[in-house]
């Protein structure tokens, strides 16, 4: 068995008041990994990040504008973003990166 690592990154632009926007999920593996989110600009208030594990437990943390927060998990299956309702430019924008590691079986002859 080998350990493989993948990284998924992307930009987000969410309208004010958007809730539980899924940026990544899986139902095939329960990888360990690191979630990093940069909140560059947006509506008044913090961007909320929710990370759910395979048992359904959700860890939630807030990111103030112009900040990055990274957290590492031993089991993650879904990452969601919530943009607060409010004033501002009308859109929460930023970038996320998720680096996951999980075992795979390699068939040999």
Number of C-alpha atoms within 10 A of each C-alpha: 8 8 9 11 12 10 12 12 15 11 13 18 14 20 18 20 15 14 16 14 15 14 17 16 15 12 8 7 15 20 21 18 20 18 21 16 23 21 23 17 21 27 22 19 18 21 25 19 24 18 23 18 18 15 10 11 11 15 13 13 14 15 17 17 19 12 14 15 15 12 12 14 15 12 20 26 20 19 23 17 25 21 27 22 19 14 12 13 13 19 22 28 20 21 15 21 18 20 16 21 18 15 14 11 8 8 6 4 3
